[in-house]
Amino acid sequence: MTTPRLDQPREIRRTLVPRPHYDPESFGKVSERIARFLGTARFLVYMTVFIVVWLGWNLLGPASLRFDPYPFIFLTLMLSLQASYSAPLILLAQNRQDDRDRVQYEQDRARNDRSIADTEYLTREIAGLRLALNEVATRDFVRSELQAMIKELDARDQRSDLT
């Protein structure tokens, strides 16, 4: 599949049957909400109540109002229909979550790479400072040198006083 050129207008595609237009982002959000609901205990309780009411109505209700006799074929059809819609919605929600996870992983990896680079830079800077400090006279070194010079000068003064 080639990417369309931006300097040329699109070709008008005419089809015999118009395709429905929808926003993939909003459809994905709705499918995620549905998939999240399908994975809750509330959904299981609602579904259980629905099936119990269905079975109770068709087993214990008045014979003239029963709409799905014993093999419960209509109930089976309804459950199959629900499963046929919920499975793709769950897969769509999982794909969207995988996409978000991949983006998050890439951002985490870039952040980790920057952290490693920053750490290496700071390590080199600290090593450079240590090397530079070895060449700089510290206060204790200057103090000891001055004390040694004072002692040397005192010793000269005492020698000159003796002569």
trRosetta pair geometry for C-beta under 8 A, 3 or more apart (Angstrom, degrees):
i j d omega theta_ij theta_ji phi_ij phi_ji
4 8 7.9 -127 174 69 87 93
4 10 6.6 -10 -157 -99 149 87
5 8 4.8 44 88 25 115 104
15 18 6.6 141 78 -92 106 35
15 19 6.7 44 59 -23 156 92
22 26 7.6 -124 171 67 86 100
22 27 5.4 58 145 -51 125 131
23 26 4.2 50 89 21 118 107
23 27 6.3 167 85 -13 59 87
24 27 5.6 -59 -142 42 31 113
24 28 6.0 36 157 -24 67 107
25 28 5.7 -54 -149 34 28 112
25 29 6.6 28 152 -19 62 103
26 29 5.6 -48 -148 33 36 113
26 30 6.5 37 153 -18 66 102
27 30 5.8 -54 -150 37 32 110
27 31 6.3 30 152 -18 65 107
28 31 5.7 -55 -145 38 31 110
28 32 6.4 34 154 -21 65 103
28 92 6.4 -140 -123 158 73 110
28 93 7.6 143 -169 -94 72 54
28 96 5.1 131 -173 -84 121 144
29 32 5.7 -53 -150 34 32 112
29 33 6.6 33 152 -19 64 102
30 33 5.7 -53 -152 34 34 111
30 34 6.4 31 152 -16 66 105
31 34 5.6 -52 -146 39 34 111
31 35 6.1 35 154 -19 67 107
31 89 4.5 -153 -152 -152 94 83
31 92 4.6 -18 140 92 155 129
31 93 5.4 -151 127 -57 92 87
31 96 7.8 136 82 -6 112 139
32 35 5.6 -54 -142 39 31 110
32 36 6.1 35 156 -22 65 104
32 92 7.9 -111 -58 109 65 90
32 93 4.4 134 -103 -123 62 103
32 96 6.2 -80 -71 70 117 146
32 97 7.8 132 -119 -50 114 93
33 36 5.7 -53 -148 35 29 112
33 37 6.4 27 153 -17 63 106
34 37 5.7 -57 -151 37 32 110
34 38 6.3 33 152 -22 67 105
34 86 7.4 -140 145 -122 112 75
34 89 5.1 -42 91 166 126 146
34 93 7.8 -149 66 -52 77 134
35 38 5.6 -50 -145 34 33 113
35 39 6.6 24 157 -13 62 108
35 86 7.7 135 -102 -165 65 78
35 89 5.4 -165 -63 132 92 92
35 90 4.6 137 -127 -104 111 58
35 92 7.6 -160 -45 67 138 81
35 93 3.7 -113 28 1 161 161
35 94 7.7 -148 -172 -34 159 72
36 39 6.1 -67 -155 39 29 106
36 40 7.2 37 149 -36 62 105
36 93 7.4 -165 -37 -157 71 154
37 40 5.8 -53 -158 13 39 118
37 42 7.4 -66 -160 78 77 111
37 43 5.6 119 152 -65 73 122
38 43 5.4 153 -130 -161 31 174
38 86 5.4 138 -117 -154 156 123
38 89 7.6 119 -8 93 146 121
38 90 6.6 -89 74 -75 144 108
39 43 7.3 66 29 28 16 140
39 90 8.0 115 -50 -119 105 113
40 43 5.0 108 63 1 80 96
40 44 7.4 -143 103 1 51 85
41 44 5.5 -53 -153 38 42 113
41 45 6.3 44 149 -21 71 102
42 45 5.7 -54 -149 36 31 110
42 46 6.3 31 153 -17 66 106
43 46 5.7 -55 -146 39 32 110
43 47 6.0 29 156 -18 67 109
44 47 5.8 -55 -142 39 29 110
44 48 6.1 31 156 -21 64 107
45 48 5.7 -55 -147 37 29 111
45 49 6.3 28 155 -17 64 106
46 49 5.8 -56 -148 38 29 110
46 50 6.2 32 153 -22 65 107
47 50 5.5 -51 -146 35 31 115
47 51 6.4 27 156 -15 65 106
48 51 6.0 -57 -147 38 30 106
48 52 6.2 28 156 -18 65 108
49 52 5.8 -56 -143 39 29 110
49 53 6.2 28 158 -17 65 107
50 53 6.0 -58 -148 38 26 108
50 54 6.2 28 153 -22 63 109
51 54 5.4 -51 -144 36 32 115
51 55 6.2 28 158 -15 67 106
51 75 7.2 92 -131 -162 81 127
52 55 5.9 -55 -144 41 29 106
52 56 5.9 29 156 -19 64 111
53 56 5.7 -56 -140 41 28 111
53 57 6.0 30 159 -21 64 108
54 57 6.1 -57 -148 35 23 109
54 58 6.3 2 161 -1 61 114
54 68 7.2 -7 179 55 98 140
54 72 7.6 89 137 -142 113 119
54 75 5.5 125 148 -103 143 121
55 58 6.2 -69 -143 48 27 99
55 59 5.8 10 164 -7 68 117
55 72 7.1 -23 -100 -95 79 143
55 75 7.6 38 -68 -94 74 164
56 59 6.2 -65 -134 45 24 99
56 60 5.3 -29 -174 29 66 118
56 61 7.4 92 131 -37 62 89
57 60 7.2 -61 -105 55 12 77
57 61 4.5 19 -169 -34 55 134
57 65 7.6 -86 180 121 96 105
57 66 7.2 159 138 -112 74 67
58 61 6.5 -8 -72 25 19 114
58 66 5.0 99 -138 -148 61 96
58 67 7.0 -86 -99 50 102 57
58 68 4.8 -51 -110 71 149 82
58 69 6.7 -167 -178 -101 109 23
58 70 7.8 178 141 -70 110 34
58 72 6.7 124 97 -97 157 90
58 75 7.8 -119 10 -39 158 125
59 70 7.7 76 -97 -97 82 70
61 65 5.2 -91 149 84 123 108
61 66 5.5 155 76 -73 108 79
62 65 4.7 65 67 17 94 105
62 66 7.3 -151 90 -27 45 81
63 66 5.9 -40 -148 8 35 115
66 69 6.1 74 139 -81 125 66
67 74 7.0 -38 125 39 90 164
68 72 5.4 55 148 -129 115 57
68 73 6.9 -153 -155 47 95 61
68 74 4.1 -113 -107 42 119 118
68 75 5.7 114 157 -26 157 90
69 72 7.7 -126 96 -61 33 46
71 76 8.0 -37 141 -11 82 131
72 75 4.0 -24 173 34 103 122
72 76 6.1 116 116 -24 81 88
73 76 5.5 -52 -150 36 35 114
73 77 6.3 38 150 -21 66 103
74 77 5.4 -50 -149 35 34 115
74 78 6.4 37 151 -21 65 103
75 78 5.6 -52 -147 35 33 112
75 79 6.3 29 155 -15 66 106
76 79 5.9 -56 -145 39 30 108
76 80 6.2 31 154 -19 64 108
77 80 5.7 -56 -146 38 29 112
77 81 6.3 32 154 -21 64 106
78 81 5.7 -54 -148 35 29 113
78 82 6.4 30 152 -19 64 105
79 82 5.6 -51 -146 37 33 113
79 83 6.3 31 154 -17 65 106
80 83 5.7 -55 -146 39 31 110
80 84 6.1 32 154 -22 66 107
81 84 5.7 -53 -143 35 29 110
81 85 6.6 18 159 -9 62 106
82 85 6.2 -65 -152 41 28 102
82 86 6.0 19 158 -16 67 115
83 86 5.8 -58 -133 41 30 105
83 87 6.1 35 168 -27 66 105
84 87 6.6 -43 -140 25 23 110
84 88 7.8 12 163 -2 52 103
85 88 6.9 -66 -160 41 33 98
85 89 6.3 27 153 -16 68 116
86 89 5.5 -63 -147 42 35 113
86 90 6.0 37 157 -23 71 106
87 90 5.9 -55 -147 35 28 110
87 91 6.5 26 155 -16 63 107
88 91 5.4 -54 -145 40 36 112
88 92 6.1 41 155 -22 68 103
89 92 5.6 -51 -147 35 31 113
89 93 6.4 31 153 -17 63 105
90 93 5.7 -54 -149 38 32 111
90 94 6.3 33 151 -20 65 105
91 94 5.6 -53 -146 37 33 112
91 95 6.4 35 153 -21 65 103
92 95 5.7 -52 -148 34 31 111
92 96 6.5 31 153 -17 64 104
93 96 5.7 -53 -149 36 33 111
93 97 6.4 32 151 -18 65 105
94 97 5.5 -54 -147 38 33 111
94 98 6.3 38 151 -22 66 103
95 98 5.5 -49 -147 34 33 114
95 99 6.5 36 151 -20 63 101
96 99 5.6 -50 -152 33 34 114
96 100 6.6 33 150 -16 65 103
97 100 5.6 -52 -149 38 35 110
97 101 6.2 37 151 -21 67 105
98 101 5.6 -53 -144 38 31 113
98 102 6.3 35 154 -23 64 104
99 102 5.7 -52 -148 33 30 112
99 103 6.6 28 154 -15 63 104
100 103 5.8 -55 -150 38 33 109
100 104 6.2 32 152 -18 66 108
101 104 5.6 -55 -145 40 32 112
101 105 6.1 36 153 -23 66 105
102 105 5.6 -50 -146 34 30 113
102 106 6.5 30 154 -17 63 104
103 106 5.8 -54 -149 36 32 110
103 107 6.4 30 152 -17 65 106
104 107 5.7 -55 -147 39 32 110
104 108 6.2 33 153 -19 66 106
105 108 5.7 -54 -146 38 30 111
105 109 6.2 31 154 -21 64 106
106 109 5.6 -52 -145 36 31 112
106 110 6.4 30 155 -17 64 104
107 110 5.8 -53 -147 37 32 109
107 111 6.2 33 153 -19 65 106
108 111 5.6 -55 -146 38 31 112
108 112 6.2 32 154 -20 65 105
109 112 5.6 -52 -146 37 31 111
109 113 6.4 34 153 -21 64 103
110 113 5.6 -51 -148 35 32 113
110 114 6.5 32 153 -17 64 103
111 114 5.7 -54 -150 37 32 110
111 115 6.3 34 150 -21 65 106
112 115 5.5 -52 -146 36 33 113
112 116 6.3 34 154 -19 66 103
113 116 5.8 -52 -148 36 31 110
113 117 6.3 30 153 -17 64 106
114 117 5.6 -55 -146 39 32 111
114 118 6.2 33 154 -20 66 106
115 118 5.7 -53 -145 38 30 111
115 119 6.2 32 154 -20 64 106
116 119 5.7 -54 -146 36 30 112
116 120 6.3 30 155 -18 65 105
117 120 5.8 -53 -146 37 31 109
117 121 6.3 33 153 -20 64 106
118 121 5.6 -55 -148 36 31 113
118 122 6.3 27 155 -15 66 106
119 122 5.8 -55 -146 39 30 108
119 123 6.2 34 153 -22 64 106
120 123 5.6 -52 -147 35 32 114
120 124 6.5 31 155 -17 64 103
121 124 5.9 -56 -152 36 30 109
121 125 6.4 30 151 -19 65 107
122 125 5.4 -52 -145 37 35 114
122 126 6.3 36 156 -20 67 103
123 126 5.9 -52 -147 36 30 109
123 127 6.4 30 153 -18 63 106
124 127 5.7 -55 -148 37 32 112
124 128 6.3 34 153 -19 65 106
125 128 5.6 -55 -149 37 31 112
125 129 6.4 32 152 -19 65 104
126 129 5.6 -52 -148 36 33 112
126 130 6.4 37 152 -21 65 102
127 130 5.7 -51 -150 33 32 113
127 131 6.5 32 152 -16 64 104
128 131 5.7 -54 -149 37 33 110
128 132 6.2 30 153 -17 66 107
129 132 5.6 -56 -144 40 32 110
129 133 6.1 33 156 -22 67 106
130 133 5.8 -54 -144 36 29 110
130 134 6.7 37 153 -26 61 100
131 134 5.8 -49 -156 24 33 114
131 135 7.3 21 151 -9 61 103
132 135 6.0 -63 -161 38 38 105
132 136 6.5 32 147 -21 70 110
133 136 5.4 -56 -141 36 41 111
133 138 7.8 44 180 -71 91 99
137 141 4.9 -130 -163 87 79 126
137 142 5.2 89 147 -57 121 93
137 145 8.0 -40 -157 3 132 142
138 141 4.7 96 54 6 76 104
138 142 7.1 -146 93 -3 39 86
139 142 5.9 -56 -147 39 31 108
139 143 6.1 33 154 -21 65 109
140 143 5.6 -54 -144 37 30 114
140 144 6.3 28 158 -18 65 105
141 144 6.0 -56 -148 36 28 107
141 145 6.4 27 154 -17 64 107
142 145 5.7 -56 -148 38 31 111
142 146 6.2 31 154 -19 66 107
143 146 5.8 -56 -147 37 29 109
143 147 6.3 28 155 -18 64 106
144 147 5.7 -53 -146 38 32 111
144 148 6.3 34 153 -20 64 104
145 148 5.7 -54 -149 35 31 111
145 149 6.4 30 152 -18 65 105
146 149 5.6 -54 -147 37 33 110
146 150 6.3 35 153 -21 66 103
147 150 5.6 -50 -145 34 33 112
147 151 6.4 34 154 -19 64 104
148 151 5.7 -53 -149 36 32 112
148 152 6.3 33 151 -20 64 106
149 152 5.5 -52 -146 37 34 113
149 153 6.2 33 154 -18 67 105
150 153 5.7 -54 -145 39 31 109
150 154 6.2 33 153 -20 65 105
151 154 5.7 -53 -146 37 30 112
151 155 6.3 32 153 -21 63 105
152 155 5.7 -53 -149 35 30 112
152 156 6.6 31 150 -19 64 103
153 156 5.6 -51 -149 34 35 112
153 157 6.3 36 152 -20 66 104
154 157 5.6 -52 -146 36 33 112
154 158 6.4 32 154 -18 65 105
155 158 5.8 -53 -149 36 31 110
155 159 6.5 31 152 -18 64 107
156 159 5.7 -58 -149 39 32 111
156 160 6.2 27 155 -16 67 107
157 160 5.8 -55 -144 39 31 107
157 161 6.3 32 155 -21 64 105
158 161 5.7 -52 -145 35 31 111
158 162 6.5 32 154 -20 62 106
159 162 5.7 -55 -150 34 32 111
159 163 6.7 17 157 -8 64 108
160 163 6.1 -62 -146 43 35 102
